[in-house]
Amino acid sequence: MSTENFKFFQNAKCEYFPCHKTNDGENFNCLFCYCPLYMLKDGCGGNYKKNHGIKDCTSCLVPHNKGSYEIIMSKMKEVIKNGSDF
């Protein structure tokens, strides 16, 4: 029997939970508390704004929704490539 529990984690006791406004707190995924796609700038695929020249992800739920694991993993080769240019 295969489980996929590794794709979801929730810390409802966190003082910041939920860190983004949501109507679905029960399914809010904390696995990617700090989004690894942030470094992809415009290529992250999330819902962000530029606020005084800084990427503001306050309205983005991409790493916290159902299916977030698959979305993040599909872009990790690009993240690793961008972070490994030495």
HUQUI-V812539 format. One record per pair of residues at least 12 apart in sequence whose C-alpha atoms are under 10 Angstrom apart, sorted by the first residue. I is the first residue (numbers start at 1). GAP is how many residues later the second one is. Records with the same first field share a line. If there is no record, write none. Layout:
I: GAP, GAP
This chain:
6: 25, 63
7: 22, 23, 24, 25, 59, 60, 61, 62, 63
8: 19, 20, 21, 22, 23, 24, 56, 57, 58, 59, 60, 61
9: 18, 19, 20, 21, 22, 23, 24, 55
10: 15, 16, 17, 18, 19, 20, 21, 23, 54
11: 17, 18, 19, 20, 22
12: 13, 14, 16, 17, 18
14: 16
17: 13
18: 12, 46
19: 14, 39, 40, 42, 45
20: 37, 38, 39, 40, 41, 44
21: 37, 38, 39, 40
22: 37, 38, 39, 42, 43
24: 41
25: 39, 40
27: 37, 38, 39
28: 33, 35, 36, 37, 38
29: 32, 33, 34, 35, 36, 37, 38, 39, 40
30: 33, 34, 35
31: 32, 33, 37, 38
32: 30, 31, 32, 36, 37, 40
33: 30, 31
34: 29
35: 22, 27, 28, 29, 37
36: 27, 36, 37, 39, 40, 43, 44
37: 25, 26, 34, 35, 36, 38, 39, 41, 42
38: 17, 18, 19, 41
39: 16, 39, 40, 43, 44
40: 35, 36, 38, 39, 42, 43
41: 14
42: 13
43: 32, 35
44: 18, 27, 28, 31, 34, 35
45: 15, 17, 26, 27, 30
46: 13, 14, 15, 16, 17
47: 12, 13, 14, 15
48: 12, 13
